[in-house]
Amino acid sequence: AVLAAQPEHMGALQGLGLAAAGAGRIEVVVGVRKRLSQSRVPSAGLTFQVARWLEEKGRREDAIRVYCDALKEQPVFPEALLNLGHLLAAEGKTAEAG
C-alpha cells in the first residue's frame, strides 16, 4: 500500500526487498537493490542476499564481487566478511581471505 502511494519510499522498498529475499524471489531483490542504489540508499542487507544467491548458484566470482559491494556499503558486516572469506579460501585466494 505504501509503495502504491509512494513508489520511492525507501523503507518500504527495503522491506519489499527483504521479504522477496526470504521468498527466494531474487529478481525482485535485484530490482529493489538497483532502485535503492540509484537513490544512494545503503542496502547492504539486500546486497548480501544477492551475493548469497549467486554463491548458491555456483557463481563464485560474481558472489565475491557482490560481497565486496556489501562491505563497501557496511564495512562492519560479520556475515558478509565470513562468507567472503570462505569463498576466497575456496578459490585459493588465501592472501585475500586472511
C-alpha positions in Angstrom: 0.0 0.0 0.0 2.8 2.4 0.8 4.6 1.7 -2.5 1.4 2.3 -4.4 1.2 5.8 -2.9 4.9 6.5 -2.7 6.8 4.3 -5.2 10.2 5.5 -4.0 9.6 5.1 -0.2 13.0 3.8 0.9 11.8 1.9 4.0 9.0 0.2 2.0 11.5 -0.7 -0.8 13.9 -2.2 1.7 11.1 -4.2 3.3 10.0 -5.4 -0.1 13.5 -6.5 -0.9 14.0 -8.4 2.3 10.6 -10.1 2.0 11.4 -11.1 -1.6 14.8 -12.5 -0.5 13.0 -14.6 2.2 10.7 -15.9 -0.5 13.5 -16.7 -2.9 12.4 -14.0 -5.4 15.9 -12.9 -6.3 14.7 -11.0 -9.4 12.7 -8.7 -7.2 15.7 -8.3 -4.8 17.9 -7.3 -7.7 15.4 -4.7 -8.9 14.9 -3.2 -5.5 18.6 -3.1 -4.9 19.1 -1.2 -8.2 16.4 1.3 -7.3 17.9 1.9 -3.8 21.5 2.2 -5.2 20.2 4.8 -7.7 18.9 6.8 -4.7 22.2 6.3 -2.9 20.5 4.5 0.0 22.7 1.8 1.6 21.2 -1.6 1.1 23.9 -3.9 2.4 21.4 -6.4 3.6 19.9 -6.8 0.1 23.4 -6.8 -1.5 24.3 -9.6 0.9 21.2 -11.6 -0.1 22.2 -11.2 -3.8 25.7 -12.4 -3.0 24.3 -15.5 -1.2 22.1 -16.3 -4.1 25.0 -16.0 -6.5 27.1 -18.3 -4.3 24.2 -20.8 -4.1 24.1 -20.8 -7.9 27.8 -21.5 -8.1 28.7 -18.1 -9.5 31.6 -17.6 -7.0 33.4 -14.8 -8.7 30.2 -12.8 -9.0 29.4 -13.6 -5.4 32.9 -12.4 -4.3 32.3 -9.1 -6.1 28.9 -8.6 -4.6 30.1 -9.5 -1.1 32.7 -6.8 -1.5 29.9 -4.3 -2.6 28.0 -5.2 0.6 31.1 -4.5 2.6 31.6 -1.1 0.9 28.1 -0.2 2.0 28.5 -1.5 5.5 32.2 -2.2 6.5 31.3 -3.9 9.7 29.1 -6.8 8.4 30.4 -10.0 10.0 28.2 -12.4 7.9 29.5 -10.8 4.7 33.1 -11.0 5.9 32.7 -14.6 6.9 31.1 -15.7 3.6 33.6 -13.7 1.6 36.5 -15.3 3.5 35.1 -18.8 2.8 34.7 -18.1 -0.9 38.2 -16.6 -1.2 39.7 -19.6 0.6 37.7 -22.0 -1.6 39.1 -20.1 -4.7 42.6 -20.5 -3.4 42.9 -16.8 -2.7 44.1 -17.2 0.8 46.1 -14.0 0.9 42.9 -12.0 0.2 40.9 -14.2 2.7 43.2 -13.6 5.6 
